[in-house]
Amino acid sequence: MKRKLLIPACICLAQLTGYGQEKSGVSFGKVTPEDFKPAVYSIDSNASAVIIADIGSTEIEGNSKGWFSLEHKHYRRTRILNKNGYDAADVTIPLYTNGEGGEEELEVLKATTYNLENGRVVETKLDVKNSLFRDKINKNFVRKKFTFPALKEGSIIEYEYQVKSDFLFNLQPWEFQGAWPCLWSEYKVTIPEFISYVFLLQGYQAPVKERKDTRRSFTVQDNSGVNATSKFTFSAGVSTYRWVMKNVPVLKEESFTSTLRNHISKIEFQLAEYREPLLSERKIKTWEQFTEELLEADDFGAALDEDNYWVSELAGTILHGETGELDKARRIYTFVRDNFTCTGYNDVLLTAPLKNIAKSRKGNVAEINLLLVALLRYAGLSSDPVMLSTRDHGYTYADYPLLDKFNYVIVRTEADEEEYYLDASQPWLGFGKLGYECYNGHARVINPDATPVEFSADSLLEKSLTSAFVTSDDNGNFSGTIQQTPGYYESSRLRSLIKEKGMDHFFAEIKKGFSGDVQLSDNYVDSMNQYDDPVNIRYKFELKTGGGDIIYFNPMLTEGYKENPFKSTTRLYPVEMPYATDETYLLQVEVPGGYEVDELPKETVVKLNENNDGIFEYRISENNGIISLRSRLRISHTFFLPDEYATLREFFDLVMKKHNEQIVFKKKK
C-alpha cells in the first residue's frame, strides 16, 4: 500500500537534558606514533584490547521510493594490546531483511590496520572486495563480516561503515558497554517531528545526554511511475539526541547474574507513531492487538483452532477414561513430558504443524507446549499458552509488546478451580513446576485479554535439610550416617546428573567433599522418578583421622560454604539469585574416647540487613560428650542492588569463615 504525505506539525517523544559539545578528538585515518605509546591503559590494566573511540549516528532522510530511509554510520578505533585481544579485530555488521527481497544495504565500508615499524606508522587497508563475507543468521537477519589484515600485538585498527535501511522500525540500537573497555562511546540520532520513537535506555551507568532542536528540509521522490517522477519537498522540525559515555568499564560475568544483557548500558528504539505531514498512524501495538495477531498467526495460535482430528485420537490413548479435571491434566502433562524430546529452548513460534510434532515426538519448546495446550483443551480444560523470557535471554518490557524480547512458551491451565503453570519440554519437572529460569519477571498469557503474569524469583524457596549422626572410637576415627533432602531444583539437577553419569559417579563426588581418609557405604538415593518431590539421599561413612594428640574436625563435613561466592570487591550491577534459600544442617557427634574438647567454634546469629532479607544461625554446644550443631542460612530476597553488594559480600564472608572453623579435640592426660 502506498503511504501518503500530508503537511507539517508536532513534536517527538522523549525529553533529554542538555550537555556541552565535548568531542572524542579521534577521526578516521589520523594515527600518529604517539597513539602507540600507551602499553597499559588506566581504565583496565589487564585489558587485552581497548576501544579508543566508538561513535555512531543515525539520521532519517527522504528516499526515491516515496518514503524515508535510515542512514546509519558507525566508526570504531581499537588498540590491540596482546594476542588475547585479537577477537576485537573480528567485525560483524548485521543487516535486516524482510524475506521478500528487501534488505538493508551496506553502502560504505573501509577498514585499516596500523602498525608502528621503525618509528613510522605503516597502514594496511582491508581488501573489501575479497575479504568481506556474508552469512545468513535467520529469516530476518544476515551479517557481513571481516577480520583485519596484518594484525600484531600493539596494532591500532579502525573501521567505518554506512548502512542504508528502508525499515524505519529498525532504528539501530547502541551498546555503550561491550567485551572491551572503551575510552569514548557516543551515539547521535536525528529524528524529525513527524516520526516518533520510544527510547528504551538501560544500565546502571548512565550516559551524558543532550538534545538540540532545529528545522530542515526533506525531499521525497517517487521514481516508480512510468513517465514521471513525483517529488515532495517540505520543512519540518528535527531533534538531535546525543549520548556520550567516557571510560566505560567492561561488565564481567560474576556469580548470581541472569545475563549481562540486562545490565550493560545501552539504548534501544521502538517505532511509536507517524505524524503529519505523514498519514497519522500509531505503530506500537497494544497488548491486546499483539496477542490477537499471535492467536491468528499460522505459526502460533491458528494451529490450536484447526480441526485437529488427530488430537482426539492421541488424547484418547492418554486419558484411558479419566474423568477428574486434575487427573486428566496430570495424565496429559506426564505423557507429553515423558514421550517428547525438546529440540530447542529458545523459540516462541511453530516451525512445523502440530500434527507433525505429535507424530515425530519432538519439537522446540513452543511446539511441545502448544501441543500440550491443544490436548488439555480437548480434555475440556481451560488452557492458554504463556509467553515469557528466560533469565539468560533478558528482561521484557511490560509497557511494550516486542516479540523479540520473548524466547519461551509455557502453559497455563485450570483444573478443579486451581490454576497451574506447566512446561512439558523439561524432562525432570513435576506437575505445576517451572524451571527457575522462567522466573524472570513480566510474562503474558496469549489470550484475548493479554493477561499479564509476574514470575518473581522471590516466590521460589529452595529448602534443604541435612542431618548427620556421628559416632567415634578411641583412636579418633569417626563413622556416621548422613541423610539429605536437597531443594527441588537441586534434586532436579541430581536426577539429571545420576541418569547421565551414574550413581557411582555421584557418590564419588560426595566423597571428594570430605577431608581425610574416608569410605562410603550403603549409598542410596530415593524418589528418583517422583518428579513432584525432592530426592532423599542416604549414606554411611567412615573417616580416619590418624589419631594423635590433637584431632581437627570440621563439623560441617561435606556441607557449608568452602569459599565466598562473591569474590569481587565491588559490583557494578545487581545480584540476581534464582530463588530464595533456606538451608539447615544438623549434626550430633560423639567426643572420641580418651579425648576432650580443646576448642569449640563460638555460636553466632547474624542478620543480613534491617529488612530481614537474610539470617545466619550457627549454634553449637557440648553436653555429656555429645556435640550438637545447628547451622541455618536463610536468604528470603533474591535481588540486591549494587550499593547493597558490600553488605551481602561481608555477610557471606562471615558464613564461609564460620563453616570452615574446626572443632579441636585434645588427648586427655
LINRA-V804277 format. One record per residue. N is the residue number from 0. RES is the residue in one letter. SS is DSSP state (A for helix, B for strand, O for the rest). Layout:
N:RES:SS ; N:RES:SS
This chain:
0:M:O ; 1:K:O ; 2:R:O ; 3:K:O ; 4:L:B ; 5:L:O ; 6:I:O ; 7:P:O ; 8:A:O ; 9:C:O ; 10:I:O ; 11:C:O ; 12:L:O ; 13:A:O ; 14:Q:O ; 15:L:O ; 16:T:O ; 17:G:O ; 18:Y:O ; 19:G:O ; 20:Q:O ; 21:E:O ; 22:K:O ; 23:S:O ; 24:G:O ; 25:V:O ; 26:S:O ; 27:F:O ; 28:G:O ; 29:K:O ; 30:V:O ; 31:T:O ; 32:P:A ; 33:E:A ; 34:D:A ; 35:F:A ; 36:K:O ; 37:P:O ; 38:A:O ; 39:V:O ; 40:Y:B ; 41:S:O ; 42:I:O ; 43:D:B ; 44:S:O ; 45:N:O ; 46:A:O ; 47:S:O ; 48:A:B ; 49:V:B ; 50:I:B ; 51:I:B ; 52:A:B ; 53:D:B ; 54:I:B ; 55:G:B ; 56:S:B ; 57:T:B ; 58:E:B ; 59:I:B ; 60:E:B ; 61:G:B ; 62:N:O ; 63:S:O ; 64:K:B ; 65:G:O ; 66:W:O ; 67:F:B ; 68:S:B ; 69:L:B ; 70:E:B ; 71:H:B ; 72:K:B ; 73:H:B ; 74:Y:B ; 75:R:B ; 76:R:B ; 77:T:B ; 78:R:B ; 79:I:B ; 80:L:O ; 81:N:O ; 82:K:A ; 83:N:A ; 84:G:A ; 85:Y:A ; 86:D:A ; 87:A:A ; 88:A:A ; 89:D:B ; 90:V:B ; 91:T:B ; 92:I:B ; 93:P:B ; 94:L:B ; 95:Y:B ; 96:T:B ; 97:N:O ; 98:G:O ; 99:E:O ; 100:G:O ; 101:G:O ; 102:E:B ; 103:E:O ; 104:E:B ; 105:L:B ; 106:E:B ; 107:V:B ; 108:L:B ; 109:K:B ; 110:A:B ; 111:T:B ; 112:T:B ; 113:Y:B ; 114:N:B ; 115:L:B ; 116:E:B ; 117:N:O ; 118:G:O ; 119:R:B ; 120:V:B ; 121:V:B ; 122:E:B ; 123:T:B ; 124:K:B ; 125:L:O ; 126:D:O ; 127:V:A ; 128:K:A ; 129:N:A ; 130:S:A ; 131:L:O ; 132:F:B ; 133:R:B ; 134:D:B ; 135:K:B ; 136:I:B ; 137:N:B ; 138:K:O ; 139:N:O ; 140:F:B ; 141:V:B ; 142:R:B ; 143:K:B ; 144:K:B ; 145:F:B ; 146:T:B ; 147:F:O ; 148:P:O ; 149:A:O ; 150:L:O ; 151:K:O ; 152:E:O ; 153:G:O ; 154:S:O ; 155:I:B ; 156:I:B ; 157:E:B ; 158:Y:B ; 159:E:B ; 160:Y:B ; 161:Q:B ; 162:V:B ; 163:K:B ; 164:S:B ; 165:D:O ; 166:F:O ; 167:L:A ; 168:F:A ; 169:N:A ; 170:L:O ; 171:Q:O ; 172:P:O ; 173:W:B ; 174:E:B ; 175:F:O ; 176:Q:O ; 177:G:O ; 178:A:O ; 179:W:O ; 180:P:B ; 181:C:B ; 182:L:B ; 183:W:B ; 184:S:B ; 185:E:B ; 186:Y:B ; 187:K:B ; 188:V:B ; 189:T:B ; 190:I:B ; 191:P:B ; 192:E:O ; 193:F:O ; 194:I:B ; 195:S:B ; 196:Y:B ; 197:V:B ; 198:F:B ; 199:L:B ; 200:L:B ; 201:Q:B ; 202:G:O ; 203:Y:O ; 204:Q:O ; 205:A:O ; 206:P:O ; 207:V:B ; 208:K:B ; 209:E:B ; 210:R:B ; 211:K:B ; 212:D:B ; 213:T:B ; 214:R:B ; 215:R:B ; 216:S:B ; 217:F:B ; 218:T:B ; 219:V:B ; 220:Q:B ; 221:D:B ; 222:N:O ; 223:S:O ; 224:G:O ; 225:V:O ; 226:N:O ; 227:A:O ; 228:T:O ; 229:S:B ; 230:K:B ; 231:F:B ; 232:T:B ; 233:F:B ; 234:S:B ; 235:A:B ; 236:G:B ; 237:V:B ; 238:S:B ; 239:T:B ; 240:Y:B ; 241:R:B ; 242:W:B ; 243:V:B ; 244:M:B ; 245:K:B ; 246:N:B ; 247:V:B ; 248:P:O ; 249:V:O ; 250:L:O ; 251:K:O ; 252:E:O ; 253:E:O ; 254:S:O ; 255:F:O ; 256:T:O ; 257:S:O ; 258:T:O ; 259:L:A ; 260:R:A ; 261:N:A ; 262:H:O ; 263:I:O ; 264:S:O ; 265:K:B ; 266:I:B ; 267:E:B ; 268:F:B ; 269:Q:B ; 270:L:B ; 271:A:B ; 272:E:B ; 273:Y:B ; 274:R:O ; 275:E:O ; 276:P:O ; 277:L:B ; 278:L:O ; 279:S:O ; 280:E:B ; 281:R:B ; 282:K:O ; 283:I:O ; 284:K:O ; 285:T:O ; 286:W:A ; 287:E:A ; 288:Q:A ; 289:F:A ; 290:T:A ; 291:E:A ; 292:E:A ; 293:L:A ; 294:L:A ; 295:E:A ; 296:A:O ; 297:D:O ; 298:D:O ; 299:F:O ; 300:G:O ; 301:A:A ; 302:A:A ; 303:L:A ; 304:D:A ; 305:E:O ; 306:D:O ; 307:N:O ; 308:Y:A ; 309:W:A ; 310:V:A ; 311:S:A ; 312:E:A ; 313:L:A ; 314:A:A ; 315:G:A ; 316:T:A ; 317:I:A ; 318:L:A ; 319:H:O ; 320:G:O ; 321:E:O ; 322:T:O ; 323:G:O ; 324:E:A ; 325:L:A ; 326:D:A ; 327:K:A ; 328:A:A ; 329:R:A ; 330:R:A ; 331:I:A ; 332:Y:A ; 333:T:A ; 334:F:A ; 335:V:A ; 336:R:A ; 337:D:A ; 338:N:A ; 339:F:O ; 340:T:B ; 341:C:B ; 342:T:O ; 343:G:O ; 344:Y:O ; 345:N:O ; 346:D:O ; 347:V:O ; 348:L:O ; 349:L:O ; 350:T:O ; 351:A:O ; 352:P:O ; 353:L:A ; 354:K:A ; 355:N:A ; 356:I:A ; 357:A:A ; 358:K:A ; 359:S:A ; 360:R:O ; 361:K:B ; 362:G:B ; 363:N:O ; 364:V:A ; 365:A:A ; 366:E:A ; 367:I:A ; 368:N:A ; 369:L:A ; 370:L:A ; 371:L:A ; 372:V:A ; 373:A:A ; 374:L:A ; 375:L:A ; 376:R:A ; 377:Y:A ; 378:A:O ; 379:G:O ; 380:L:O ; 381:S:O ; 382:S:B ; 383:D:B ; 384:P:B ; 385:V:B ; 386:M:B ; 387:L:B ; 388:S:O ; 389:T:O ; 390:R:O ; 391:D:O ; 392:H:O ; 393:G:O ; 394:Y:O ; 395:T:O ; 396:Y:O ; 397:A:O ; 398:D:O ; 399:Y:O ; 400:P:O ; 401:L:O ; 402:L:A ; 403:D:A ; 404:K:A ; 405:F:O ; 406:N:O ; 407:Y:B ; 408:V:B ; 409:I:B ; 410:V:B ; 411:R:B ; 412:T:B ; 413:E:B ; 414:A:B ; 415:D:O ; 416:E:O ; 417:E:B ; 418:E:B ; 419:Y:B ; 420:Y:B ; 421:L:B ; 422:D:O ; 423:A:O ; 424:S:O ; 425:Q:O ; 426:P:O ; 427:W:O ; 428:L:O ; 429:G:O ; 430:F:O ; 431:G:O ; 432:K:O ; 433:L:O ; 434:G:O ; 435:Y:A ; 436:E:A ; 437:C:A ; 438:Y:O ; 439:N:O ; 440:G:B ; 441:H:B ; 442:A:B ; 443:R:B ; 444:V:B ; 445:I:O ; 446:N:O ; 447:P:O ; 448:D:O ; 449:A:O ; 450:T:O ; 451:P:B ; 452:V:B ; 453:E:B ; 454:F:B ; 455:S:O ; 456:A:A ; 457:D:A ; 458:S:A ; 459:L:O ; 460:L:B ; 461:E:B ; 462:K:B ; 463:S:B ; 464:L:B ; 465:T:B ; 466:S:B ; 467:A:B ; 468:F:B ; 469:V:B ; 470:T:B ; 471:S:B ; 472:D:O ; 473:D:O ; 474:N:O ; 475:G:O ; 476:N:O ; 477:F:B ; 478:S:B ; 479:G:B ; 480:T:B ; 481:I:B ; 482:Q:B ; 483:Q:B ; 484:T:B ; 485:P:O ; 486:G:O ; 487:Y:A ; 488:Y:A ; 489:E:A ; 490:S:A ; 491:S:A ; 492:R:A ; 493:L:A ; 494:R:A ; 495:S:A ; 496:L:A ; 497:I:A ; 498:K:A ; 499:E:A ; 500:K:A ; 501:G:O ; 502:M:A ; 503:D:A ; 504:H:A ; 505:F:A ; 506:F:A ; 507:A:A ; 508:E:A ; 509:I:A ; 510:K:A ; 511:K:A ; 512:G:O ; 513:F:O ; 514:S:O ; 515:G:O ; 516:D:B ; 517:V:B ; 518:Q:B ; 519:L:B ; 520:S:B ; 521:D:B ; 522:N:B ; 523:Y:B ; 524:V:B ; 525:D:B ; 526:S:O ; 527:M:O ; 528:N:O ; 529:Q:O ; 530:Y:O ; 531:D:O ; 532:D:O ; 533:P:O ; 534:V:O ; 535:N:B ; 536:I:B ; 537:R:B ; 538:Y:B ; 539:K:B ; 540:F:B ; 541:E:B ; 542:L:B ; 543:K:B ; 544:T:O ; 545:G:O ; 546:G:O ; 547:G:O ; 548:D:O ; 549:I:B ; 550:I:B ; 551:Y:B ; 552:F:B ; 553:N:O ; 554:P:O ; 555:M:O ; 556:L:O ; 557:T:O ; 558:E:O ; 559:G:O ; 560:Y:O ; 561:K:O ; 562:E:O ; 563:N:O ; 564:P:O ; 565:F:O ; 566:K:O ; 567:S:O ; 568:T:O ; 569:T:O ; 570:R:O ; 571:L:O ; 572:Y:O ; 573:P:O ; 574:V:B ; 575:E:B ; 576:M:O ; 577:P:O ; 578:Y:O ; 579:A:B ; 580:T:B ; 581:D:B ; 582:E:B ; 583:T:B ; 584:Y:B ; 585:L:B ; 586:L:B ; 587:Q:B ; 588:V:B ; 589:E:B ; 590:V:O ; 591:P:O ; 592:G:O ; 593:G:O ; 594:Y:B ; 595:E:B ; 596:V:B ; 597:D:B ; 598:E:B ; 599:L:O ; 600:P:O ; 601:K:O ; 602:E:O ; 603:T:B ; 604:V:B ; 605:V:B ; 606:K:B ; 607:L:O ; 608:N:O ; 609:E:O ; 610:N:O ; 611:N:O ; 612:D:O ; 613:G:B ; 614:I:B ; 615:F:B ; 616:E:B ; 617:Y:B ; 618:R:B ; 619:I:B ; 620:S:B ; 621:E:B ; 622:N:B ; 623:N:O ; 624:G:O ; 625:I:B ; 626:I:B ; 627:S:B ; 628:L:B ; 629:R:B ; 630:S:B ; 631:R:B ; 632:L:B ; 633:R:B ; 634:I:B ; 635:S:O ; 636:H:O ; 637:T:O ; 638:F:B ; 639:F:B ; 640:L:O ; 641:P:A ; 642:D:A ; 643:E:A ; 644:Y:A ; 645:A:A ; 646:T:A ; 647:L:A ; 648:R:A ; 649:E:A ; 650:F:A ; 651:F:A ; 652:D:A ; 653:L:A ; 654:V:A ; 655:M:A ; 656:K:A ; 657:K:A ; 658:H:A ; 659:N:O ; 660:E:O ; 661:Q:O ; 662:I:B ; 663:V:B ; 664:F:B ; 665:K:B ; 666:K:B ; 667:K:O ; 668:K:O
